[in-house]
Amino acid sequence: MTSRLLTTTLLLTSLLTCFSPDSLGWGEAGHRLVGEVAMQLLAPDSQRQVKDMLRSDGSPSLGDAGRWADQIRRNRRDTEPLHYINIPLCGRSAHGNYCPEGRCVTGAIAKYQAILADPNADGLARREGFKFLVHFVADLHQPLHTIDNGDQGGNRVRVHYTGLHTHRKDDLHGLWDNLLLQDLQRADRQLSKRLLGEITAADYQVWSQGSPEDWANQSHGLAVTHVYGRLPGGVACNGAPKSVLELDVDYGREAFPVIEMQIKRAAVRLASLLTATLR
């Protein structure tokens, strides 16, 4: 391969990676945060049962268990639609229309919670059900996993983010998966401890109510108002902007409280589901 061809190939690979429709849910940092906070919210007996599940699976922590569904995603393509639900930005209909045969993130949560709750289920099936449940509860709280505007959940919206500590080109989905959270963590090295300390007993009681469908609608509302609604120049229905959008530190500062709230809600709801399921 000539040097020019090699350079071109590497460039194309880089671009495809940046704007791939296979962008993951919350990145590694997000899943770790949700797992860390959720673990501390569990009552002692539930925490013991979760530790037993982690030990039997060989996962060092709840956050690590939550990353597994992304790690196997390319080899198990049948799980791909389970990471999201494509509720349109413009126009709505019945929830089930966006989750055919339960093959979306809300359907996956129900499916794997049932498997985990079954003491007679195969051991491998229960361990996988546990890891899928941990992952999909977190994914449901990434707003762009509950919305679509003819742009693959923001994967086709190219952005250049100039934040507090992070300056990079990516797509809108990747920005919310990773870059904003990276910026937030660099600004607050004790983020998980602070988020845990902010969750009150009243928060736990309120946030643990409702169904995954309710939580999806809540995330979708945030995607409408805070993800798309604050893009420069607004956004048209059913189409991605043709140019790269310049997003500055103000966009990040407005996004940080949303991310923090969604991480806390995800942790509470994960802890609540695990407590209800591992009896």
C-alpha positions in Angstrom: 0.0 0.0 0.0 1.5 3.4 -1.0 2.0 6.0 1.7 -0.7 8.2 0.0 -3.3 5.4 -0.1 -2.4 4.5 3.6 -2.9 8.1 4.6 -6.3 8.3 2.8 -7.4 5.0 4.4 -6.5 6.2 7.9 -8.3 9.5 7.3 -11.5 7.8 6.1 -11.3 5.4 9.1 -11.0 8.3 11.4 -14.0 10.1 9.9 -16.1 7.0 10.0 -15.3 6.5 13.6 -16.2 10.1 14.4 -19.6 10.0 12.7 -20.5 6.4 13.1 -24.1 5.6 13.7 -22.9 3.0 16.2 -22.2 5.6 18.9 -22.7 4.0 22.2 -25.0 5.1 25.1 -23.4 7.0 28.0 -19.7 6.4 27.4 -17.6 4.5 29.9 -17.6 7.4 32.3 -21.4 7.6 32.4 -21.9 4.0 33.0 -19.3 4.0 35.8 -21.0 7.0 37.4 -24.4 5.4 37.3 -23.0 2.2 38.8 -21.0 3.9 41.5 -23.9 6.0 42.7 -26.5 3.2 42.4 -24.3 0.8 44.5 -24.3 3.2 47.4 -28.0 3.7 47.2 -28.7 -0.1 47.7 -29.8 -1.3 51.1 -27.2 -3.7 52.7 -29.1 -6.9 51.8 -29.6 -5.8 48.2 -26.0 -4.6 48.0 -24.9 -8.1 49.2 -26.9 -9.7 46.4 -25.5 -7.4 43.8 -22.0 -8.2 45.0 -22.8 -11.9 44.7 -23.9 -11.3 41.1 -20.8 -9.4 40.3 -18.6 -12.0 41.9 -20.2 -14.9 39.9 -19.8 -12.9 36.7 -16.3 -11.8 37.4 -17.2 -8.1 37.1 -15.1 -5.8 39.5 -17.9 -3.3 40.0 -21.5 -2.4 39.0 -20.1 0.3 36.7 -18.0 -2.3 34.9 -20.9 -4.7 34.6 -22.8 -1.8 32.9 -20.2 -1.5 30.2 -20.5 -5.1 29.0 -23.5 -4.5 26.7 -21.5 -2.1 24.6 -18.5 -4.3 24.6 -20.4 -7.2 23.0 -22.6 -5.0 20.8 -20.7 -5.5 17.5 -20.7 -9.2 17.9 -24.3 -9.5 18.9 -26.1 -7.3 16.4 -29.5 -8.5 17.5 -29.0 -6.4 20.7 -28.4 -3.2 18.7 -32.0 -1.9 18.7 -32.3 -2.5 22.5 -30.1 0.5 23.3 -32.6 3.2 22.3 -36.1 4.1 21.3 -36.7 6.4 18.3 -39.5 8.7 19.5 -39.6 11.5 16.9 -38.6 15.1 17.7 -41.6 16.3 15.7 -44.9 14.4 16.0 -45.9 11.6 18.4 -48.0 8.5 18.4 -48.4 5.5 20.7 -45.3 4.4 22.5 -45.6 0.9 21.1 -45.2 2.2 17.6 -41.5 3.0 18.4 -40.9 -0.4 20.2 -42.0 -3.1 17.8 -42.2 -6.5 19.5 -40.5 -5.0 22.6 -37.3 -4.4 20.7 -36.2 -1.1 22.1 -34.6 0.1 25.4 -37.9 0.1 27.4 -38.8 -3.3 26.2 -35.3 -4.6 26.9 -35.5 -3.4 30.5 -38.8 -5.3 31.1 -37.4 -8.4 29.4 -34.1 -8.6 31.3 -35.7 -7.6 34.6 -38.0 -10.6 34.2 -35.1 -12.9 33.5 -33.2 -11.7 36.5 -36.2 -12.1 38.7 -36.6 -15.8 37.7 -34.7 -17.9 40.2 -35.1 -20.9 37.9 -33.5 -19.2 34.9 -30.3 -20.5 33.5 -27.3 -19.0 35.4 -25.7 -17.5 32.3 -29.1 -16.0 31.3 -29.5 -14.4 34.7 -25.9 -13.0 34.7 -26.5 -11.5 31.2 -29.9 -10.2 32.2 -28.3 -8.5 35.2 -25.7 -6.8 33.0 -28.2 -5.8 30.3 -30.5 -4.3 32.9 -27.7 -2.3 34.4 -26.7 -1.0 31.0 -30.1 -0.2 29.5 -31.4 1.7 32.6 -28.4 4.0 32.2 -28.8 4.3 28.4 -32.5 5.3 28.8 -31.4 8.4 30.7 -29.1 9.6 27.9 -31.6 12.0 26.2 -30.5 11.2 22.6 -31.3 7.5 23.2 -35.0 8.4 23.3 -35.3 10.7 20.2 -34.8 10.8 16.5 -35.1 13.6 13.9 -34.1 11.7 10.7 -30.5 11.9 12.0 -30.0 8.6 13.7 -30.4 10.1 17.2 -28.1 13.0 16.5 -25.3 10.8 15.0 -25.6 12.8 11.7 -25.5 16.2 13.3 -21.9 17.3 13.2 -20.7 19.6 15.9 -17.5 21.4 17.0 -17.5 21.7 20.8 -15.4 24.3 22.5 -16.0 23.7 26.2 -14.3 24.3 29.5 -11.6 21.8 29.0 -12.6 19.9 25.9 -12.2 21.2 22.3 -13.2 18.6 19.6 -15.3 17.8 16.6 -17.7 15.0 16.9 -21.4 14.4 16.3 -24.2 15.6 18.6 -24.8 12.0 19.9 -21.1 11.6 20.8 -21.1 15.0 22.4 -23.8 13.9 24.9 -22.4 10.4 25.2 -18.9 11.5 26.1 -17.5 15.0 25.6 -19.9 16.9 27.8 -19.4 14.4 30.6 -15.6 14.5 30.2 -15.8 18.3 30.5 -17.9 18.0 33.6 -15.6 15.5 35.3 -12.6 17.6 34.6 -14.3 20.5 36.3 -15.3 18.3 39.3 -13.0 15.5 40.2 -15.4 14.4 43.0 -18.5 14.2 40.8 -19.8 10.8 41.8 -19.5 11.7 45.5 -21.2 15.0 45.0 -24.1 13.5 43.0 -24.6 10.8 45.6 -24.7 13.5 48.4 -27.4 15.5 46.5 -29.9 12.6 46.3 -32.4 12.9 49.2 -34.9 10.4 50.5 -37.6 12.3 48.8 -35.8 12.2 45.5 -35.4 8.5 45.8 -39.1 8.0 46.5 -40.2 10.3 43.6 -37.7 9.2 41.0 -38.2 5.4 41.5 -41.9 5.8 40.7 -43.3 5.2 37.2 -42.4 2.9 34.4 -39.5 2.7 31.8 -42.0 4.3 29.3 -42.5 7.2 31.7 -38.7 7.6 32.1 -38.3 7.5 28.3 -40.8 10.2 27.9 -39.0 12.3 30.5 -35.6 11.8 28.7 -37.3 12.6 25.4 -38.6 15.9 26.8 -35.1 16.9 27.8 -33.8 16.0 24.3 -36.4 18.3 22.8 -35.8 21.3 25.1 -32.1 21.0 26.0 -30.3 19.0 23.3 -32.0 20.1 20.1 -33.8 23.2 21.5 -30.6 24.9 22.4 -28.7 24.3 19.1 -27.7 27.6 17.4 -30.3 28.6 14.8 -32.8 26.0 16.0 -33.5 22.8 14.2 -35.8 21.8 11.4 -38.0 18.7 11.6 -36.7 15.5 9.9 -33.3 16.5 8.9 -29.7 17.1 10.0 -28.0 20.5 9.4 -25.6 20.3 6.5 -22.9 22.4 8.2 -20.9 21.8 11.4 -22.6 23.4 14.3 -20.3 25.5 16.6 -21.2 24.8 20.2 -19.4 26.8 22.9 -19.0 26.7 26.6 -22.4 28.1 27.2 -24.0 25.1 25.6 -22.0 22.9 27.9 -22.9 24.9 31.0 -26.6 24.6 30.2 -26.1 20.8 29.5 -24.3 20.0 32.7 -27.3 20.2 35.1 -29.3 18.0 32.7 -26.5 15.4 32.6 -26.1 15.5 36.4 -29.9 15.1 36.9 -30.1 12.2 34.5 -27.1 10.4 36.1 -28.8 10.7 39.5 -32.2 9.6 38.2 -30.6 6.6 36.4 -28.8 5.6 39.6 -31.9 5.8 41.8 -34.0 3.9 39.3 -31.4 1.2 38.8 -31.0 0.8 42.6 -34.8 0.6 42.9 -35.2 -2.0 40.1 -32.4 -4.2 41.5 -33.9 -4.0 45.0 -37.3 -5.1 43.6 -35.9 -7.8 41.4 -33.2 -9.5 43.5 -35.4 -10.9 46.3 
